[in-house]
Amino acid sequence: MKIDINSDMGEGFGPYTIADDETLMTQISSANVACGYHAGDPLIMDRTVRLAKDNNVDLGAHVSFPDRMGFGRRKIDMATDELQAHILYQLGALHAFARRADHRITHMNPHGALGNLASADPVIAAAVAEATMDVDPEIAFLVLPGSALETAALERGGRVVRLFLADRGYLPNGQLAPRGQAGALVKDIDEVVARVLKVLNERKLICVTGEEIDMSVQSILVHSDTPGAVALATRLRSEIETSGGEIAPISTL
């Protein structure tokens, strides 16, 4: 069983950092790098891309609405062509740093409000899929199983990698529970690990309502800004390998 462990990286600005990217990068297999819209700046992007390259970690684009003040968690209404232009802009910026580091973008994972909308709204999902594939049709999409983005990518001949967010609660329809809802954030490491192992071994998940839903995935996301993220990623890697699994980057799944 090959499983990817990925994390959102480069989510600082100027002298400010939000996570221990350097240590966390040693425990993951794929990185989703902020492209300057919800976090990140040119120097941070450059450093993070090089860090991924040095650790043999796959490089992904973590694109967002232009919402640095709100960390990309606020919806911004815009026309489809405008949204696609913003996605192209972010992919282009990351590609420039990747090319200089002799690395390449292997996947994309929309962040925050854009990610939630792309999972639920077919129009937004289509815009994200089309813009990304215009840049490079080989870029894989990290998607929630059964989401609108999964459908949009597959309909256009794209590659999808089904994702489970280790520390987030889910609704019965397979979407993420809103952050303000009880159970939306799972903070206990033991509980997070138990959930991940249940998903990997049984392909089942207990959602925030107590219902059990199907959850078949290939990639596990550990949020870098979650307290104890390094310890969590380290333990997850150990548990998966101990149970016979192989940690592998998205490009090799």
Secondary structure as the mmCIF struct_conf table of DSSP 4:
data_model
#
loop_
_struct_conf.conf_type_id
_struct_conf.id
_struct_conf.beg_label_comp_id
_struct_conf.beg_label_asym_id
_struct_conf.beg_label_seq_id
_struct_conf.end_label_comp_id
_struct_conf.end_label_asym_id
_struct_conf.end_label_seq_id
STRN STRN1 LYS A 2 MET A 9
STRN STRN2 PHE A 13 PHE A 13
TURN_TY1_P TURN_TY1_P1 GLY A 14 PRO A 15
STRN STRN3 TYR A 16 TYR A 16
BEND BEND1 ILE A 18 ALA A 19
HELX_RH_AL_P HELX_RH_AL_P1 ASP A 21 LEU A 24
TURN_TY1_P TURN_TY1_P2 MET A 25 GLN A 27
BEND BEND2 SER A 29 SER A 29
STRN STRN4 SER A 30 ALA A 34
BEND BEND3 GLY A 36 ALA A 39
HELX_RH_AL_P HELX_RH_AL_P2 PRO A 42 ASP A 54
TURN_TY1_P TURN_TY1_P3 ASN A 55 ASN A 56
STRN STRN5 ASP A 58 HIS A 62
BEND BEND4 PRO A 66 PRO A 66
TURN_TY1_P TURN_TY1_P4 ARG A 68 GLY A 72
BEND BEND5 ARG A 74 ARG A 74
HELX_RH_AL_P HELX_RH_AL_P3 THR A 80 ARG A 100
TURN_TY1_P TURN_TY1_P5 ALA A 101 ASP A 102
STRN STRN6 ILE A 105 MET A 108
HELX_RH_AL_P HELX_RH_AL_P4 GLY A 112 ALA A 120
HELX_RH_AL_P HELX_RH_AL_P5 PRO A 122 VAL A 135
TURN_TY1_P TURN_TY1_P6 PRO A 137 GLU A 138
STRN STRN7 ALA A 140 VAL A 143
TURN_TY1_P TURN_TY1_P7 PRO A 145 GLY A 146
HELX_RH_AL_P HELX_RH_AL_P6 ALA A 148 GLU A 155
TURN_TY1_P TURN_TY1_P8 ARG A 156 GLY A 157
STRN STRN8 VAL A 160 LEU A 165
TURN_TY1_P TURN_TY1_P9 ALA A 166 ASP A 167
STRN STRN9 ARG A 168 ARG A 168
STRN STRN10 TYR A 170 TYR A 170
TURN_TY1_P TURN_TY1_P10 PRO A 172 ASN A 173
BEND BEND6 GLY A 174 GLN A 175
STRN STRN11 LEU A 176 LEU A 176
HELX_LH_PP_P HELX_LH_PP_P1 ALA A 177 PRO A 178
TURN_TY1_P TURN_TY1_P11 ARG A 179 GLY A 180
BEND BEND7 GLN A 181 GLN A 181
TURN_TY1_P TURN_TY1_P12 ALA A 182 GLY A 183
BEND BEND8 ALA A 184 ALA A 184
STRN STRN12 LEU A 185 LEU A 185
HELX_RH_AL_P HELX_RH_AL_P7 ILE A 189 GLU A 202
BEND BEND9 ARG A 203 ARG A 203
STRN STRN13 LYS A 204 ILE A 206
TURN_TY1_P TURN_TY1_P13 VAL A 208 THR A 209
BEND BEND10 GLY A 210 GLY A 210
STRN STRN14 GLU A 212 ASP A 214
BEND BEND11 GLN A 218 GLN A 218
STRN STRN15 SER A 219 LEU A 221
TURN_TY1_P TURN_TY1_P14 SER A 224 ASP A 225
BEND BEND12 THR A 226 THR A 226
TURN_TY1_P TURN_TY1_P15 PRO A 227 GLY A 228
HELX_RH_AL_P HELX_RH_AL_P8 ALA A 229 THR A 242
TURN_TY1_P TURN_TY1_P16 SER A 243 GLY A 244
STRN STRN16 GLU A 246 ILE A 247
HELX_RH_3T_P HELX_RH_3T_P1 ILE A 250 THR A 252
#
